Amino acid sequence: MSADAHKEIRSTIELQATEGTVTPHDAEMLGGVLDLSELRVLDVMVHRTKMATIDINEPAGKIIDAVLASQYSRMPVWREAPDNFVGVLHSKDLLMALRDAGWSPERIDIAKLLNPPWFVPETTGLNEQLRQFLKRKSQLALVVDEYGEVRGLVTLEDILEEIVGQIADEHDVGEVYVRPQIDGSVVVEGTLPIRDLNRETGWSLPDEAATTVAGLVMHEAQTIPEAGQVFTFHGFRFEIVRKTRNRITSVRVRPTPNPQPPAA
């Protein structure tokens, strides 16, 4: 689809929503479908620091406890080093193996239960990734950069959420990533995608140069800020609430008031 056609369709959707012909929710879903052609897996992936993973050298009983405590049905498994991923463990496969072993964890060989890891480039478009998920009948892929280093993971659910919004079930932990404050600001994690912040607040912070709130702050500030520093750009005030080593872990964001025009 050409850029002009894409722009024309989006304008039509926005017009129909304004006129009430299309509900806001339906307009957002249609816009999400259009966005798939513009986004990469890098834009929607779960960052490496947020991934729930398993060390295959842990005792089987401890691995079972970790899987039961997790909200995810599929977990990447590593050996020797946290970035040396050797497979993906599905909780259903683990449960079946545990049943077959007479519910004795020590009789289970975790390595035999693993599905091969699937690595995809961070630059892969979401449309293409969605097609590959459906073609391979798989729902999780590890995202790597140009050097082959794992940056995060992407799931089929992550892509679908770009269309329909947040998908939650009875096993989701219910983390709050955007915490509204009484002064009109919000406190967010540094790894929160800018797109998710915009969706939650109705803001329009740019996400072309950076995909996360922390990335946007560092891009605009051209430095790694310290806790307590404040920056203003794109009509918003960013206060660094918390920092761990070189990572911005918490940021307070607030729209700056529009200056009043001088009296005539």
Residue, then its C-alpha position, 0 to 999 in steps of 0.5 A: m500500500s502506498a503512503d498516500a493510500h495509507k494516509e487517505i484510508r486513515s483520514t477516512i477512518e478518523l472522519q467516520a469516527t468524528e461523525g459517529t459512523v464508526t465507534p471509537h473502539d472500531a476506529e482504533m482497531l481499524g487504525g491498528v490494522l493499518d499500523l501493522s504495515e508500519l511497525r516492526v517487532l522491535d516496536v512491540m516486543v517484550h524487552r529482554t529485561k522483562m522476559a521470564t526465563i528458565d535456567i535448564n540447570e535448575p532442579a526439575g522441581k524448581i523449574i516446575d515451581a517457576v512455570l506454575a508461578s508464571q502467568y505465561s504458558r511458554m517460557p524461553v530456556w537458557r543454559e550456562a549463560p542467560d542469553n544462551f537460549v536453547g529452547v522454549l518450554h510449554s507448560k502443557d508439555l511439562l504437565m503431561a511429562l509430570r503426569d507420565a512420570g507419576w508426578s515425580p519431578e526428579r524423573i523428568d528430563i526438561a531438555k527433552l520437552l523443549n521446542p527449538p528456539w525461533f530467532v527473528p530479526e528486530t527489523t521484521g515487519l509486523n505484517e510479515q511476523l504475523r504471517q510467519f506465526l500463522k505459517r509455522k503454527s507458533q506463538l513465540a519468537l526471540v528477537v535479535d539485533e544485527y549482531g545476533e544478541v537477543r533483545g527481547l521476545v514477541t508473541l502472536e498476542d503482542i501483535l493482536e493487541e496492536i489491533v484489538g488493545q490489551i488482552a487479559d485473562e484470569h491468570d494475568v498478574g494485572e501489573v499497572y504500567v501507567r499510574p495516574q497521579i493527582d497532579g495530572s502526571v503519570v508514573v511509568e516504567g522506562t521500558l513502557p512502549i511509547r505506543d502503549l503510553n499514548r494509547e492509555t492517555g490519548w497523548s501523541l508522543p512521537d515514537e519514530a526515534a525511540t520505542t520506549v519512554a526511557g529511549l525517548v528521554m535519552h534520545e532527546a537529552q543526548t545523555i543518560p540522565e540521573a534520578g531527579q533530572v527534569f527535561t521538557f520536550h514535545g510539550f511534556r515534562f519528563e522527570i527521572v524518578r528512578k534509575t538502576r545502573n545505566r537504565i531509567t526504570s521509572v519516569r514521571v510524565r506530564p503535559t506542560p501547560n499551553p502558554q496563554p496568548p498575551a492580552a490584546 
